[in-house]
Amino acid sequence: MEKEVVLLSRIGCHLCQRAEDLVESYFPGCPVLDVDLNEERCRTYGTRVPVLVIEGKVVLEGVFEEEALKAIAQSITFQDRRHGHSNRE
């Protein structure tokens, strides 16, 4: 079972572009949502972007460090394996 992973971002944001590149490395195909295209998302996350949300919970925001993202990706993989799930189809 794959976890729902979403990156909230903004066009023209240099931190967001770096986060997009890093997230793509660890979560290929992760949806990237522009916070400015949705009023509620903009109100909630507009000053916090980039924001990584996994299963509806914010796990990383602002400056994304590769080590932190790597640890999150490994943690998800470990949890899935522990519960008898594989990330492979």
VENWO-V223520 format. One record per backbone hydrogen bond with DSSP energy under -1.0 kcal/mol. NH is the residue of the N-H (numbers start at 0). CO is the residue of the C=O. If there is no record, write none. Layout:
# VENWO-V223520
[[NH,CO] [NH,CO]]
This chain:
# VENWO-V223520
[[5,52] [6,30] [7,50] [8,32] [12,9] [16,12] [17,13] [18,14] [19,15] [20,16] [21,17] [22,18] [23,19] [24,20] [25,21] [26,22] [29,26] [32,6] [34,8] [36,33] [37,34] [41,37] [42,38] [43,39] [44,40] [45,41] [47,44] [48,44] [50,7] [51,59] [52,5] [53,56] [54,3] [56,53] [58,51] [59,51] [61,47] [61,49] [68,64] [69,65] [70,66] [71,67] [72,68] [73,69] [74,70] [75,71] [76,72] [77,73] [78,74] [79,75] [80,76] [81,77] [82,78] [83,80] [84,79]]
